[in-house]
Amino acid sequence: MPYTAKDYSKLTGISGFSETLLKNHFTLYQGYVTNTNKVSETLEQMLKDGKTGTPEFAELKRRFGWEFNGMRLHEYYFENLGGKAALDTYSPVGKQMQCDFGSYDVWEKDFKAVGTMRGIGWVVLYQDNISGRLFNIWVNEHDVSHLAGCNPILIMDVFEHAFMLDYGLKRADYIDAFFKNIDWSAVEKRLEVIKK
């Protein structure tokens, strides 16, 4: 069954993100959905045709992770935007941040520091599915550097298309705008209750 691009137009008008930037970003995301479907369909046909030993099959198998993760990371990113309230530090996420980082402020400082590192990619707050521990991680490419056995609970896009139209090279200003718009309820829904 093919994937369908989700409608994130409800984000239009959020503070710190121009309509043009968001529309461009939505279009880019829709391209990942389209390409995920195309690669998947081609791979299925190659499997039926017995072409699994070809270099083309191998390259498309590698490409699938790029397209799929580009689709899914954008969905997580858009879904954790649109909030207006600060994190309740007594919520499950707030308590886990205090446990793993000492305080929300230390966690935020670390997350923002990861986001301002040189390069393009993603900042992902991961939760280890075994220990429950939280990690702020840099993901350089969609399909590289993800932590095995971990659940992404907060995603920030730091590819240039996410901010340059509105902020130029001032990535830190974009990150501040991102923080003002985090939907912490979406993040809370992603947090797993780990039984130790």
C-alpha positions as CSV (number, residue, x, y, z in Angstrom):
1,M,0.0,0.0,0.0
2,P,1.5,3.3,-1.0
3,Y,2.2,6.1,1.5
4,T,0.2,9.3,1.3
5,A,1.6,12.7,2.2
6,K,0.0,14.1,5.3
7,D,-1.4,17.6,5.4
8,Y,0.5,19.9,7.7
9,S,-1.1,23.2,6.5
10,K,-2.4,23.8,10.1
11,L,1.2,24.9,10.9
12,T,0.8,27.9,8.5
13,G,0.9,31.0,10.7
14,I,3.0,29.7,13.5
15,S,5.4,32.3,15.0
16,G,8.8,32.4,13.4
17,F,8.1,30.4,10.3
18,S,7.0,32.2,7.1
19,E,4.3,30.8,5.0
20,T,6.7,30.6,2.0
21,L,9.2,28.6,4.1
22,L,6.6,26.2,5.3
23,K,5.0,25.7,1.9
24,N,8.5,24.9,0.4
25,H,9.2,22.5,3.2
26,F,5.9,20.7,2.8
27,T,6.6,20.4,-1.0
28,L,10.1,18.9,-0.2
29,Y,8.4,16.4,2.2
30,Q,5.9,15.4,-0.4
31,G,8.8,14.6,-2.7
32,Y,10.1,12.1,-0.1
33,V,6.7,10.5,0.1
34,T,6.5,10.2,-3.7
35,N,10.1,8.8,-4.0
36,T,9.5,6.3,-1.2
37,N,6.6,5.0,-3.1
38,K,8.5,4.9,-6.4
39,V,11.5,3.1,-5.0
40,S,9.3,0.6,-3.2
41,E,7.3,-0.2,-6.3
42,T,10.4,-0.6,-8.4
43,L,12.0,-2.9,-5.8
44,E,8.9,-5.0,-5.7
45,Q,8.9,-5.3,-9.5
46,M,12.6,-6.2,-9.5
47,L,11.9,-8.9,-6.9
48,K,9.1,-10.4,-9.1
49,D,11.3,-10.2,-12.2
50,G,14.2,-12.0,-10.5
51,K,16.6,-9.0,-10.7
52,T,17.7,-9.1,-7.1
53,G,21.3,-9.8,-8.0
54,T,21.8,-6.6,-10.0
55,P,23.7,-3.5,-9.0
56,E,20.5,-1.5,-9.7
57,F,18.6,-3.6,-7.1
58,A,21.4,-3.1,-4.5
59,E,21.5,0.7,-5.1
60,L,17.7,1.0,-4.8
61,K,17.8,-1.0,-1.6
62,R,20.3,1.5,-0.2
63,R,18.3,4.5,-1.5
64,F,15.1,3.3,0.1
65,G,16.4,4.2,3.6
66,W,17.2,7.7,2.5
67,E,13.8,8.3,1.0
68,F,11.8,6.6,3.7
69,N,13.7,8.3,6.6
70,G,13.4,11.6,4.8
71,M,9.6,11.1,4.7
72,R,9.3,9.8,8.3
73,L,11.7,12.4,9.9
74,H,9.8,15.2,8.3
75,E,6.5,13.8,9.6
76,Y,7.9,13.6,13.1
77,Y,9.3,17.1,12.7
78,F,6.0,18.7,11.5
79,E,4.1,16.7,14.1
80,N,6.2,18.1,17.0
81,L,5.6,21.7,15.8
82,G,2.6,23.9,16.5
83,G,2.6,24.0,20.3
84,K,2.3,27.1,22.4
85,A,3.0,25.9,25.9
86,A,6.3,25.2,27.7
87,L,7.2,21.7,28.8
88,D,5.7,20.7,32.1
89,T,8.9,19.7,33.9
90,Y,6.9,17.3,36.1
91,S,5.6,15.5,33.0
92,P,7.1,12.1,32.1
93,V,9.4,13.7,29.5
94,G,10.4,16.5,31.9
95,K,11.2,14.0,34.7
96,Q,13.2,11.9,32.3
97,M,15.2,15.0,31.2
98,Q,15.9,15.8,34.8
99,C,17.0,12.2,35.4
100,D,19.3,12.0,32.4
101,F,20.6,15.6,32.1
102,G,20.1,17.0,35.7
103,S,17.5,19.6,34.6
104,Y,15.4,20.7,31.6
105,D,17.8,23.7,31.2
106,V,20.8,21.5,30.8
107,W,18.9,19.3,28.3
108,E,17.9,22.3,26.3
109,K,21.5,23.7,26.3
110,D,22.7,20.4,25.0
111,F,20.0,20.0,22.4
112,K,20.6,23.6,21.1
113,A,24.4,23.0,21.1
114,V,23.9,19.9,18.9
115,G,21.7,22.0,16.6
116,T,24.3,24.7,16.1
117,M,27.1,22.3,15.2
118,R,28.5,22.8,11.7
119,G,26.9,20.7,9.0
120,I,23.4,19.7,7.7
121,G,21.1,17.1,9.2
122,W,18.8,16.5,12.1
123,V,18.9,16.8,15.9
124,V,17.0,13.9,17.4
125,L,16.1,13.4,21.1
126,Y,16.2,9.6,21.3
127,Q,14.9,7.4,24.1
128,D,16.7,4.1,24.6
129,N,14.0,1.4,24.4
130,I,15.9,-0.7,27.0
131,S,17.1,1.7,29.6
132,G,14.7,4.6,29.0
133,R,17.6,7.0,28.9
134,L,17.4,10.1,26.7
135,F,20.1,11.2,24.2
136,N,20.5,14.3,22.0
137,I,22.0,13.0,18.7
138,W,23.2,14.5,15.5
139,V,22.0,12.7,12.4
140,N,24.0,13.8,9.4
141,E,22.0,12.0,6.7
142,H,18.5,10.6,6.8
143,D,19.7,7.0,6.7
144,V,22.9,7.3,8.8
145,S,23.7,7.7,12.5
146,H,20.4,6.6,14.0
147,L,20.7,4.8,17.4
148,A,19.6,1.2,17.1
149,G,16.9,0.2,19.5
150,C,16.0,3.8,20.3
151,N,12.8,5.8,19.8
152,P,12.9,9.3,18.3
153,I,10.7,11.5,20.5
154,L,11.7,15.1,19.4
155,I,13.0,15.9,15.9
156,M,14.5,19.2,14.7
157,D,15.4,19.7,11.0
158,V,18.7,21.6,10.6
159,F,19.1,21.2,6.8
160,E,19.2,24.7,5.2
161,H,15.7,24.4,3.7
162,A,14.3,24.4,7.2
163,F,15.5,27.9,8.1
164,M,17.6,29.8,5.5
165,L,14.7,31.5,3.7
166,D,13.7,33.1,7.0
167,Y,16.9,33.3,9.0
168,G,19.8,33.2,6.5
169,L,22.8,31.9,8.3
170,K,21.4,32.6,11.8
171,R,20.6,29.0,12.7
172,A,20.5,29.8,16.4
173,D,17.6,32.2,15.8
174,Y,15.8,29.5,13.9
175,I,16.4,27.1,16.8
176,D,14.9,29.6,19.2
177,A,11.8,29.9,17.0
178,F,11.6,26.1,16.9
179,F,11.7,25.9,20.7
180,K,8.8,28.4,20.9
181,N,6.7,26.1,18.7
182,I,7.4,22.6,20.1
183,D,4.2,20.6,20.7
184,W,5.3,18.9,23.9
185,S,2.1,16.8,23.8
186,A,3.3,15.1,20.6
187,V,6.7,14.5,22.3
188,E,5.0,13.0,25.4
189,K,3.0,10.6,23.2
190,R,6.3,9.2,21.7
191,L,7.9,8.6,25.1
192,E,7.8,4.9,26.0
193,V,7.2,3.6,29.5
194,I,10.2,1.4,30.1
195,K,9.8,-1.4,32.6
196,K,13.1,-2.1,34.2
